[in-house]
Amino acid sequence: MLCEECRQNEATIHIIKQSDGKQAELNLCEQCARKKEELEVSFEPQFSLHKLFASMLNQSIRDSRRAQQAVDTQCPSCGLTFSQFSQIGRLGCSDCFKAFEEQLKPLLRRIHAGCTHPGKVPQKIRGRVKAVREIDQLKEDLKVKISNEEFEEAVVLRDRIKALEEDIRLVQTDGGEKN
Amino acid sequence: MKQVQFSMSRWMQGSGPDSEIAISSRVRLARNIRGYTFPCLAADSETEAVKNKISSIVAGIDDFSDFNYWSMDTLTELEKRALVEKHLVSPFLAAESKHGSLLLRNDEAVSIMANEEDHLRIQAILPGLQLEEAWREASRYDDLLENKLEFAFDDHYGYLTACPTNIGTGLRASVMLHLPALVFTRQINRLPGALSQVGLAVRGLYGEGTEIIGNLVQVSNQVTLGQSEEEIISNLFSIIRQVIEQEQGARQMLLDKQRAKLADKAWRAFGLLKYAQLISSQEAIQLLSDLRMGYDLGLIKGVSRQLLNELLVLIRPACLQLLAGRELNESERDIERPLQIKKALERRHNQESAGKI
């Protein structure tokens, strides 16, 4: 989440203000929070996390050279367009990620510690995801081997990747594991 | 159907590691069901279908026999807000959800919310610093539900959520800390900056000025993607441990230098809580903090950590009205508040005389 004041830095200070039994939230970076403190400005109520997130996204769309293309993308499953998403800050269904992947990736890189999930996987698909993760790792290794011109090792890695990809394909066509 | 009452939640017990500083530890997991539109965009019929699906699945699993189930639309506004004040449901579920429902374990340590921002929110909240235990609890119910449901999961991105800030693990872990000595010595001002460097967020309860009310601060993870659940939990844990050590150091320093002042502050707070006739919620939170610090430092007796936690919740507007058994406006609440505080203190006193504690 970006700072609501400067819209430059990550908001790390979340101020919950209580008055007359109502609560309002303000999200600021450290510098802006300090400024607020000095000025003792009274905070406006009604902050919405999603509007904030949406405005941050709008900023990154404006910055993007692919702005036009980004606005036009639509999720084939739920019909949400990317411009609608940037208004509400929330995705409509599990297929939105694939539909908006190009636009979401830079954003995810900014707010998270990476773009791949190394953690828990549902039991039913653990086998497949393990293979997918192994393939990703092998592909990275393969790049290194090729750039170091270690072609014999590269061939071994390539064959291992092929075998794993074949395993995944077989599992999927067998219907043993469903996505 | 069981009524929502002001009962003791497990997190209020005041037990658990580092409970003199860490009041509670919470972990929540966001999950969605594949094939259903996420709640914010879903048609009414679809959110209703999700709610019914979850309640029927849960009815068939023995592990859920110690849970109570409520459809949110059957609860009064007061009951919903009281659940929020007890940290058992999110403000969103209470105020905005369509076809929302709640499954609450009897000890109130586990809540499962349907049709929140995501189809499912699984929360575990425990007393003291017990992040790993809270994660294991939440994960256990995640496993049980996952057996019967197909969760939206991407091979690379992990669990898919309505808001991209939750994608990956879908995990938000937080600890509620009572840091009076760091506030008093102004060291607290450095905390947000230092914690943001390591990807953590700080939330405080602020009043009219910029002072933190009740010296209560919540620290949580920001990152949900790119780290495993265990990494997120252990990072947060080790940082919290450092904050706790700093608070302990500052408390010891204050105790050495200003013992009489601290004792006076605690006893004054005790006196006001016992005898004042009008108490606002903000004043009550501050007084409870002073009293808690005095208790933690061994300067005052006659209370317990459990009682302090109970008081911290019962002084909140909705819980107060539930206890009073009627709706109250703000000025009526300020009259009712000291009455309920006195009752709670007397209960404790009676239990003590009866030798129960």
Interface residues (C-beta under 8 A of the other chain):
Chain A: M1 E10 T12 I13 H14 I15 I16 K17 Q18 S19 D20 G21 C29 E30 A33 K36 E37 E40 L49 H50 F53 C78 L80 I88 G89 R90 L91 G92 C93 S94 F97 K98 L104 L107 L108 I111 H112 A113 G114 C115 T116 H117 P118 G119 K120 V121 P122 Q123 K124 I125 R128 V129 V132 D136 K178
Chain B: N32 R34 G35 Y36 T37 F38 C40 L41 E117 S139 D142 D143 E146 N147 E150 F151 A152 F153 D154 D155 H156 Y157 G158 Y159 L160 T161 A162 C163 P164 T165 I167 G168 T169 L171 P192 G193 L195 S196 G199 L200 A201 V202 R203 G204 L205 Y206 G207 E208 G209 T210 I213 Q222 V223 T224 L225 G226 Q227 S228 E229 E230 E231 S281 Q282 P317 E330
